[in-house]
């Protein structure tokens, strides 16, 4: 029961705002034009600020490169597996959306708190460092996933166009700016100064403003997602949903948690981070990104909702199995 309550406490803060947004749209409190503009605000401004806030004061000197390398390689392999899976998705505007579900988890919003709850403060600190590698990789691959199917079948893929979309994507710009400032911060710290202490002592308004704006991203994104959600779409999209949900909540964790265990990454800290990376639902930002890149927004939103809802049960099962073999003492 404790494990179920734990997973529900991680997932319900995602589901409740979605339900609220759905209800507000049903009583006409939200208009379609408001939701469209709010979706644009989330994608182009608030989520980039959130990604920046997660990275700009990170301490990259503590990175365990073998462990991070495994995580990065696993994400790339999942991308390749996803490309094979979407061969069975006939609609080109849905291929990239389903492909995202194969590799892109809600690591920044659900994953890091989940890793902290499972592995303690040490796992939380290391999870934040892993984010400096995984978050940029997630977002670059997401742009690639949504770009390679945005032309008619038979047309040549424009590498130049994909690269342009990568370097101009607001989420990637947020990550890039965060890493640049992080690098500058580490250089200053190596010289003996402490940027974080200086900001907190003399310019606290800077981190406070960045953090408060970043915190707006997720609740607003979830409200918009709920407002644009349609239950009637489930009937026509059920095959794609089963495929995407299975990839995100079953295939990804089953393969890469097992491999990690047998190659030696079986400590509670490392496993907490791997569960956060591979077993959490798809990133909330995947839906506004699909909308802004003119892919199947409805399917993208459905995948966010259903992976979030069903992950309460899949995470419960994974945590119980890990506890039973001695990885976690819950």
N, C-alpha and C positions, 0 to 999 in steps of 0.2 A: 504493500500500500504506500509506503514511503517513497518508493521509486516512481509510482504512478503520480503521486502528488507533486513530486519534483518535476517530472516532465510536463504535467499540466501547468505548473507555475511558470515554466519556460515558454509554453506555447500559447496559453490563454491571453497574455498581453498582445499577441499578434492577432488572434482571432476576434477578440472583443471589439477593437476599433473597426475591423472589417464589417462586423455585424451592425455596428452603429452607423457606418457609412451607408450600408445597404438600406437600413431603416430610414435614414434621413432622406435618401433619394426616393424611396417609396412614398413618403409623405410630401414630396416636392419641396423639401427644404433646400436640397441641392439641385441646381439646374445643370443641363448638359454643358453649357458654355462655361460655367464655373469649374466643373470637373475637368474639362479640357485644359483650361488655363492653369488650374492647380497642378495638374499632371505635368505640365511644362515647367512650372516653378520647381517642383520636386526634382525633376530630372536635370534641369539646367543650372540650378542654384543650390538647393538645400542638400541633396545627396553628395554633390562634389564637396561642399563644406564639411559634411559628416566624414567623408573619406579623408579629407585633409586633417581634420581634428584627430583622427585615429592614428595618424602617422607623424605629424610634424614634431612631436617631442619624444618619439620612440627611441629606444636605445638599441641600435642595430649591432652594437659590439658584442652582444650576448647571444648572437645567432648560433645555433647548433647546425652547421651547414649540412651534415650528413642527414639529419632528420628533416630539415627544410628541403633538401634535395629530393628526398623520398616523396614528400608531400607534393612538390612541384611536378615531379615526374608522373606521379599518380594522376594529377589533374590533367596533364597532357595526354596520358593514355586514355583517360575517360573521354576526352574530346574526340580522340580517334575512334573509340568504341561508339560514341554517339553518332559520328558521321556514318558509320556502317548501319546503325539502327535506323537513322532517318531515311535511308534508301527505301524503307517500307512506308514512308509518309508521302502520299501523292501530292498534296498541296505545297507548293514551294514556299508560300508565306508562312507555313507552319513548321517547315523543316528546321529553320534556325531556332525557333521558339522551343521545339522539343530538344534540339541539340543542347541548348543552354541548360536544360534540366539534368543532363547527364553529368555535368562537371561543376556547375555553379551553385554553391550553397550560400545560406544566409549567415555567413561566418562572422561578419562584422557586428550584426545586430543580435543574433541568437547564439552564434558559435562561441564567441569569447566569454560571455557570461556563463554559458553551459560548461565550457572547459574549466572555468573558475570554480563552479559549483561541484564539479566532479573531482577535480584534482587539487583544489585549494589555491591559495594566492600564488604559489610558484607556477602552477599551470596557467593561471590567468596572465601572469607577467610574460611567460614564454609564448602564450597564445597571441598576445599583442605584438610580439616581435615577428612571429610567423606571418601575421597579417601584412607586414611590410613586403612580403614576397607573394603571398597567395592573393591578396586583394588586387594588386596590379595585374597579376596573371589572369584572374577571373574576368576582369573587365576588358582586357585586351582580347582574350578568347571570345568573350561575349560579342564584341564588335565584329570580330571575324565571322562568328557563327551567324549573325544576323545579316552580314554583308554578302556572304558567298552565295546566298540564295535569293538576292534581291533583283535578279535579272531573269530573263526568259531562258528556258532550257535550251541548250545548244549555243547560246551566246558565250563569248570568251569572258572569263573572269578578269576584271580589271584590278591588278595588284595595286596600281597607283590609287585607284578609288578606295580600296580597302585601307591602304596606309593613310590616306587623307582622313577617312572616317575615324581611324584610330587616334591620330594626333589631334583631331578636333573634337573628339568625344568629351563632353563635360566631366564624366566620371573619371576618365583617364587623366584629364587635366588636373582634377582635384588630387588624384593620387600622385601625379608627377610633381605638383607644387609641394605636397606634403613631404615627399622624399627629398626634394631639393632643400627645403627648410630644415628637414631632419639632418641632412648632411652638413649643412652650415652649423647647426646646433652642436653636432658631434665634434666638428672642428674647433669650435669655441670652447667646448667642454674639455677637449684635449689640451688646450692652452691654459687650463686651470680655472675657467669661469663656469658658472652654473646658470644657464639661460632660464631654466624653469624657476629657480629661486628668484632671479632678477624680475621675471615677469610677475610672479606672485607678490613680490614685495613692492614693486614700483609701478607696474603697468598691468595690474590684474584685470583691467577691463578688456585687454586683448584676448587672453584665453577664455574669459567668461563669455565674451561676445561670440567667439568661435564655437564654444561648446553649446551655448543656448541656441544658436542657429542650427547647428548640427543636430541637436535633439529634436528640432521641429520636423526633420526629414521623415523619420519613420512613421510617427502617428499620422501626419498629413498624407503620406503615401498610402497608408492602410485605409484611411477614410475614403480617399479617392478610389482605391481599388474596390472597396465595398460598394461605393456609389455606382460604379460601372459594372458591377457583377450581375450576371443574369443566370438564374437557375435553369431556365429553359434551354440554355446553350449546352448543358451537360449531355443531353440526349444525343445531340449531333456531334459532340466532340469526345464521346466516351472512349473510343479506341485510342485517340491521341493522348487522352488523359491517363489511361491505364499504362500506356507505354512510358510517358514522362514520369509519372509517379513511381512506377516500378524501377526505372533507372535511378531516380534520385534517392529513394528510400530503401531499396532492396539491393540492387545490383552494385552500386558504388560502395556502400559500406561492407557488403558481403565480401567483395573481392579484396579491397585494400585494407580492411581491418584484419582479415585472415593473413594476408601476405605480411603485414607489419608484425603480427604476433610471431609468425614463424621465422622472420629474419632478425628478431630480437628487440623490436620496439614494443615492449610489453609492460613498461613501467606505467604507473597510474597517471603521471604527468603527461607522458607522450600519448597514451591512449585517450586521455581526456581531449587532447587537441585533435587527434585523428577522428574521433567521433564527431567533434564540432565541425570539422572540415567536410567529412564524407557522409554524415548521417543527418545533418540538419536540413530543413526544407530549403527550397530554392530562394535565392535572394529576392527581397521585395522589389528592389530596383529593376529586376528583369522585366516587370510589366510596363513601367513607364518607358524603359529603354526600347522595348518592342514597339510601343505606340509611336515614339518619336522617330523610329527608323522604319515606320510604315510596314511592319510585319503584323502577324495576327495577334492584336492586342487582347482580344477576348480569350483566346486560348492561353496566352501568357498569364492573364489574371486568374483564370481557372486553375492553372498549375500552381500558382502561389497559394491560393486558398486551400486546395486539396492536399498539397504536400505539407502545408502548415498544420492542417487538421489531423491528417493521418500520421504525422510524425510523432504525435503524442504517444501512439501505440507502438510504432516501430522503435522509437528511442527507449521506451519502457522495456521492450524485449531485449534490445542490445545491452542496456545497462544491467538488466537482470542476468544475462549470460556472462557479461564481464565480471559481475560480482560473484557469480557461482564458481568461476575459475580463478578467483583470487586477485583480479586486477584492481577492483575497487572494494573498499570496506564500507558499505553503505548501512 
